[in-house]
Amino acid sequence: MRLDFGRIALRFLGMASVTAVTALSVAGSATAGEQIFDELRFGVSTSVQSGHSREDGVFPEITALFDPFGYDAAVGWQQLLHPRIHLGTSIGTSGEATQFFTGFTWTVDFNEKLFTEAGFGGVIHTGDLEGDSDGPELGCRVLFHEYLGAGYRFTRNWNVMAQIAHSSHANLCDGPNDGMTRAGLQIGYKF
């Protein structure tokens, strides 16, 4: 009997995501007046790679940010000591990889309008491990995921952010490591 670790990992991530959202909503409902989400973002990205590892199509994205460490109360560079947690997906179109990612997000405000952001965590994807067609050869199902972004706040609640994200295994598992690099825009609503 052969185990399919990719399917096991995808099921585990799905269960972990549901568990995390359920736990956060229970914790949020236990303290009156607090929201479950700190911010929700919706956007679209596209591959910025070239050659055989370029992904076709666009990738609709949804990301939820949570604030369990007190980011909202931090000021200036102290915000780096209070990361938020992100949980999201980048949905593959044109037969390309869908990603489910989670990790930590560090946001620093330059002023009331401008901010920059960095995130680091992990991703589980549905892409090719060892390519039999065009698109990146990813080697293993679970990858590192990091991103950088720069944003502008229109109001206290609404913002837009340009972002570049990369996922790869850093040569920590056997097989190819083309990675996935995508850039795009996201519109955010902060509660």
BELGI-V421710 format. One record per backbone hydrogen bond with DSSP energy under -1.0 kcal/mol. NH is the residue of the N-H (numbers start at 0). CO is the residue of the C=O. E is the energy in kcal/mol with one decimal. If there is no record, write none. Layout:
nh: [NH & NH]
co: [CO & CO]
e: [E & E]
This chain:
nh: [7 & 8 & 9 & 10 & 11 & 12 & 13 & 14 & 15 & 16 & 17 & 18 & 19 & 20 & 21 & 22 & 23 & 24 & 25 & 26 & 27 & 28 & 29 & 33 & 37 & 38 & 39 & 40 & 41 & 42 & 43 & 44 & 45 & 47 & 53 & 58 & 60 & 61 & 62 & 63 & 64 & 65 & 73 & 77 & 78 & 79 & 80 & 81 & 83 & 84 & 85 & 86 & 87 & 88 & 89 & 90 & 95 & 98 & 99 & 100 & 101 & 102 & 103 & 104 & 105 & 107 & 109 & 110 & 114 & 115 & 116 & 117 & 118 & 119 & 120 & 121 & 122 & 123 & 124 & 125 & 134 & 137 & 138 & 139 & 142 & 143 & 144 & 145 & 146 & 147 & 148 & 149 & 150 & 151 & 152 & 153 & 154 & 158 & 159 & 160 & 161 & 162 & 163 & 164 & 165 & 166 & 167 & 171 & 177 & 179 & 181 & 182 & 183 & 184 & 185 & 186 & 187 & 188 & 189 & 190]
co: [3 & 4 & 5 & 6 & 7 & 8 & 9 & 10 & 11 & 12 & 13 & 14 & 15 & 16 & 17 & 18 & 19 & 20 & 21 & 22 & 23 & 24 & 25 & 30 & 64 & 64 & 188 & 62 & 186 & 60 & 184 & 58 & 182 & 180 & 50 & 44 & 42 & 88 & 40 & 86 & 38 & 84 & 70 & 74 & 75 & 76 & 77 & 78 & 104 & 65 & 102 & 63 & 100 & 61 & 98 & 59 & 92 & 89 & 123 & 87 & 121 & 85 & 119 & 83 & 117 & 115 & 113 & 113 & 150 & 107 & 148 & 105 & 146 & 103 & 144 & 101 & 142 & 99 & 140 & 97 & 51 & 127 & 128 & 137 & 122 & 167 & 120 & 165 & 118 & 163 & 116 & 161 & 114 & 159 & 112 & 157 & 157 & 187 & 151 & 185 & 149 & 183 & 147 & 181 & 145 & 179 & 143 & 168 & 136 & 166 & 164 & 45 & 162 & 43 & 160 & 41 & 158 & 39 & 156 & 37]
e: [-2.0 & -2.8 & -2.4 & -2.5 & -2.5 & -2.7 & -2.3 & -2.6 & -2.9 & -2.8 & -2.2 & -2.5 & -2.7 & -2.6 & -2.5 & -2.8 & -2.6 & -2.3 & -2.4 & -2.6 & -2.6 & -2.2 & -1.2 & -1.4 & -3.2 & -1.6 & -2.1 & -2.8 & -2.5 & -2.3 & -2.0 & -1.4 & -2.3 & -2.3 & -1.5 & -2.6 & -2.8 & -2.0 & -2.2 & -2.8 & -3.0 & -2.8 & -1.1 & -1.7 & -1.8 & -1.5 & -1.6 & -1.6 & -2.9 & -2.1 & -2.3 & -2.0 & -2.7 & -2.3 & -2.0 & -3.0 & -1.8 & -2.7 & -2.6 & -2.3 & -2.1 & -1.7 & -2.7 & -3.2 & -3.4 & -2.5 & -2.5 & -1.4 & -1.8 & -2.3 & -2.5 & -2.2 & -2.4 & -2.2 & -2.1 & -2.3 & -2.5 & -2.3 & -1.5 & -1.5 & -3.3 & -2.3 & -2.7 & -1.8 & -2.8 & -2.9 & -2.1 & -2.5 & -2.0 & -2.2 & -2.5 & -2.1 & -3.0 & -2.6 & -2.5 & -1.8 & -1.6 & -2.0 & -2.3 & -2.4 & -2.5 & -2.6 & -2.4 & -3.2 & -2.9 & -2.4 & -1.2 & -2.0 & -2.8 & -2.4 & -2.4 & -2.5 & -2.4 & -1.8 & -2.1 & -3.2 & -2.6 & -2.8 & -3.1 & -1.9]
